[in-house]
Amino acid sequence: MINKALTESIRARYKKIQSQVRDSALVVGRDPASIKLLVVTKRQPLSVIEAAIAAGVKMLGENYPEEAVRKMQSIEAKKGVEWHMIGHVQSRKARLVAENFALLHSLDRLKTARRLDRFSKAAGRKLPFLLEFNIGGEESKHGWDASDEARWEDFLPDIEEILSLESLEVRGLMTMPPFFQDAELARPYFRRLRRLRDYLSEKHRQSSWEELSMGTSGDFQVAVEEGATIIRVGQAVVGQRPL
C-alpha cells in the first residue's frame, strides 16, 4: 500500500522544484516546458519510488543497473515512468543498460559505446544516450576531459566513431561540475558544456544535440539559466536516502 503522507510530502517538494525551474527559465526567456525534471532514486526503497510515482513523478534516474532493474521488475510497467541511467557504466553491466533504460546520461568512453552498441543490436533496439564530459578536469570524475577548450579536437575521433554506431542514438551532453557551496561558481562550467554542445553540433550537424543534462539539487537554477534541458534532483524531492 502506498504511503499517503509520504506521497503528499514528495508531491509538495516536486511541485516546489518545478516552480523554481519555471521561474529560472522565465528569467532568461526560456520556455519552462523545455526543461525536464529527472528525480534521482538511487538507493531509495520501493516504497519511496511508489510514492514518487503516485505524486506525479514521470522520470526516474538510477546509478546502479542491477538495483534499477530489480526496481523496474517490481513496479508495474503500466505506471508510465521513464527510467534513466545516470551513473558510470561498467563494462560488465553494459547489457543491462542496453536492454532496460530509456536514456543513458553517462556514456563516457569509446570502449563502453562499442559494447552498448553490440548489446543494443542484439536486443533489437536503439539506445538513446548523452555523452558525458568532465568539464572541470577533475580526476575523480568520469567522461572525456573537456576542461581545456583548446584541446577539444583531441576527443573528436572518439565522438565520430560513436556517432557511427548503428544501435546508439546521440541526444546531447551531460556533465557534473565541481561542487561549490555557492551555485554561481558552477555557472562557467555549465556555459562551457553549452559551448561544447554548439561545437559538436557544428561538427556533426546530422546528429541530434538538443539535450543538456546538467544541474542537481544545489545548482539546478543556475543550470536552467545556462541552458539545461534535463536537471537531476534527488533528495530535494524524495528526501534523504536510508543509511
C-alpha distance (Angstrom), angle and dihedral (degrees) to the residues before:
residue distance angle dihedral
M1 . . .
I2 3.81 . .
N3 3.80 115.1 .
K4 3.81 105.0 -118.4
A5 3.79 95.5 -162.3
L6 3.79 91.4 51.0
T7 3.79 90.8 47.2
E8 3.79 92.3 53.1
S9 3.80 91.5 47.2
I10 3.79 91.7 51.9
R11 3.81 91.7 44.5
A12 3.81 91.1 54.4
R13 3.82 92.9 49.9
Y14 3.81 91.7 43.6
K15 3.79 91.9 53.0
K16 3.81 90.9 46.7
I17 3.80 91.5 55.2
Q18 3.80 90.6 46.0
S19 3.80 89.4 52.2
Q20 3.80 91.6 50.3
V21 3.79 90.5 48.9
R22 3.79 90.1 51.1
D23 3.80 92.5 49.9
S24 3.82 92.8 48.1
A25 3.80 91.5 48.7
L26 3.78 93.3 50.4
V27 3.81 91.8 50.0
V28 3.82 89.4 65.3
G29 3.80 96.9 34.5
R30 3.81 97.2 -103.8
D31 3.78 126.6 143.7
P32 3.84 106.2 -109.6
A33 3.80 88.9 -147.7
S34 3.81 89.3 66.9
I35 3.83 91.6 67.4
K36 3.80 122.0 79.4
L37 3.79 124.9 -156.2
L38 3.80 112.9 -140.5
V39 3.80 112.8 -165.3
V40 3.81 112.5 -146.7
T41 3.80 111.9 -140.0
K42 3.80 103.9 171.0
R43 3.81 112.8 149.2
Q44 3.80 90.1 5.2
P45 3.82 117.2 131.9
L46 3.79 122.5 -115.1
S47 3.80 90.7 -106.3
V48 3.80 90.3 63.8
I49 3.80 93.2 46.3
E50 3.80 91.8 49.2
A51 3.80 89.4 50.3
A52 3.82 91.2 48.1
I53 3.79 91.4 52.2
A54 3.80 90.3 47.8
A55 3.81 87.8 51.0
G56 3.79 90.8 58.0
V57 3.80 103.5 -95.0
K58 3.81 109.9 153.4
M59 3.81 104.1 177.6
L60 3.80 124.8 51.7
G61 3.80 125.7 -171.0
E62 3.80 124.1 -153.7
N63 3.82 132.2 -176.1
Y64 3.80 101.5 -162.1
P65 3.82 118.9 56.2
E66 3.81 98.8 -153.7
E67 3.80 92.7 48.9
A68 3.79 90.5 46.8
V69 3.79 95.2 49.6
R70 3.81 91.1 50.7
K71 3.80 88.3 53.8
M72 3.81 92.2 47.6
Q73 3.79 90.6 52.3
S74 3.80 91.6 49.5
I75 3.79 94.9 49.4
E76 3.78 118.9 64.7
A77 3.79 114.9 -108.0
K78 3.79 90.5 -135.0
K79 3.80 88.0 74.8
G80 3.82 85.8 88.2
V81 3.79 95.9 -135.9
E82 3.81 125.8 149.1
W83 3.79 116.5 -135.0
H84 3.81 116.5 -150.7
M85 3.80 127.5 -167.5
I86 3.79 109.0 -138.2
G87 3.82 103.0 163.3
H88 3.78 132.9 84.6
V89 3.81 111.2 -73.4
Q90 3.78 114.2 -131.5
S91 3.81 114.1 -149.7
R92 3.79 92.6 -116.9
K93 3.82 90.9 54.2
A94 3.80 95.9 50.1
R95 3.81 94.0 100.7
L96 3.81 92.3 55.9
V97 3.79 91.0 50.7
A98 3.79 94.0 46.0
E99 3.79 92.9 51.3
N100 3.79 103.5 40.5
F101 3.81 117.6 30.9
A102 3.79 131.9 85.5
L103 3.82 92.2 -150.8
L104 3.79 135.4 7.2
H105 3.81 111.3 -147.5
S106 3.78 97.7 -177.5
L107 3.80 113.8 57.0
D108 3.79 98.5 151.1
R109 3.81 108.6 164.1
L110 3.78 142.9 28.3
K111 3.81 95.6 -118.9
T112 3.80 91.0 58.4
A113 3.80 91.1 47.2
R114 3.79 91.4 56.0
R115 3.80 92.2 51.7
L116 3.80 92.8 46.1
D117 3.79 90.4 49.8
R118 3.80 91.4 52.6
F119 3.80 94.2 48.3
S120 3.81 93.1 43.4
K121 3.78 90.3 52.7
A122 3.80 90.5 50.4
A123 3.81 89.2 50.6
G124 3.81 91.1 51.1
R125 3.78 95.7 -120.3
K126 3.77 143.9 100.5
L127 3.79 116.0 -119.2
P128 3.81 114.2 -141.5
F129 3.80 111.3 -143.0
L130 3.78 146.8 174.3
L131 3.80 123.2 -138.9
E132 3.80 112.1 -121.6
F133 3.79 117.5 -138.1
N134 3.79 128.8 -170.8
I135 3.78 97.3 -136.1
G136 3.81 94.5 175.4
G137 3.81 96.1 47.1
E138 3.81 91.3 -127.1
E139 3.79 116.6 165.6
S140 3.80 91.0 -140.9
K141 3.81 93.4 58.7
H142 3.80 129.8 82.1
G143 3.78 126.6 -132.9
W144 3.77 138.2 65.8
D145 3.81 111.4 -46.3
A146 3.80 105.2 -108.5
S147 3.80 97.4 161.7
D148 3.82 92.9 111.0
E149 3.79 111.8 55.3
A150 3.80 90.7 -163.4
R151 3.82 88.7 66.2
W152 3.80 99.5 47.9
E153 3.79 91.1 108.1
D154 3.82 88.8 64.5
F155 3.80 92.8 76.2
L156 3.82 96.6 40.4
P157 3.83 93.9 97.7
D158 3.82 90.3 56.6
I159 3.79 91.7 48.4
E160 3.79 92.6 47.6
E161 3.80 92.3 53.7
I162 3.80 92.3 46.4
L163 3.79 90.9 52.3
S164 3.80 89.1 53.5
L165 3.81 93.7 58.2
E166 3.79 107.5 109.6
S167 3.80 100.4 -146.9
L168 3.81 97.5 48.1
E169 3.79 125.1 76.0
V170 3.80 121.3 -162.4
R171 3.80 117.1 -139.6
G172 3.81 102.1 170.1
L173 3.79 143.9 -72.8
M174 3.79 140.6 -49.7
T175 3.79 134.7 -162.3
M176 3.78 143.0 171.9
P177 3.82 109.2 -151.2
P178 3.81 124.2 -154.0
F179 3.79 113.6 -73.7
F180 3.81 117.1 -101.0
Q181 3.79 131.0 175.5
D182 3.81 86.5 -141.7
A183 3.81 108.6 60.9
E184 3.80 91.2 -155.5
L185 3.79 89.0 71.0
A186 3.82 88.9 64.7
R187 3.81 92.5 58.0
P188 3.85 96.8 89.3
Y189 3.81 90.1 53.7
F190 3.79 92.6 52.2
R191 3.78 89.7 48.2
R192 3.79 90.4 51.2
L193 3.80 91.5 53.7
R194 3.79 90.1 50.6
R195 3.81 90.4 50.9
L196 3.79 89.5 48.7
R197 3.80 89.9 52.0
D198 3.81 89.3 52.5
Y199 3.80 90.3 47.6
L200 3.81 93.3 51.9
S201 3.79 93.7 43.3
E202 3.80 88.7 54.5
K203 3.80 90.2 51.1
H204 3.82 94.4 45.0
R205 3.77 108.8 28.1
Q206 3.79 93.3 164.1
S207 3.83 91.3 66.8
S208 3.79 129.9 76.8
W209 3.81 116.9 -110.9
E210 3.79 102.9 164.1
E211 3.81 98.8 120.8
L212 3.81 125.6 82.7
S213 3.81 111.4 -179.9
M214 3.79 105.1 -164.4
G215 3.77 138.3 125.6
T216 3.80 130.2 61.0
S217 3.79 135.8 -163.3
G218 3.80 95.7 -59.6
D219 3.79 101.3 42.5
F220 3.81 109.9 18.6
Q221 3.80 94.0 115.8
V222 3.79 91.5 58.7
A223 3.81 89.3 44.7
V224 3.80 90.6 54.1
E225 3.80 90.5 51.0
E226 3.82 88.3 52.7
G227 3.80 96.2 50.3
A228 3.81 109.1 -83.6
T229 3.80 113.1 163.5
I230 3.82 94.9 -177.7
I231 3.79 123.6 35.2
R232 3.80 121.4 -168.6
V233 3.80 113.2 -141.9
G234 3.79 124.5 168.8
Q235 3.78 125.0 156.4
A236 3.80 93.1 25.1
V237 3.81 86.1 67.9
V238 3.81 108.1 26.6
G239 3.80 100.1 26.5
Q240 3.80 132.9 -125.2
R241 3.79 119.2 -19.7
P242 3.80 115.3 -115.3
L243 3.81 114.0 -99.3
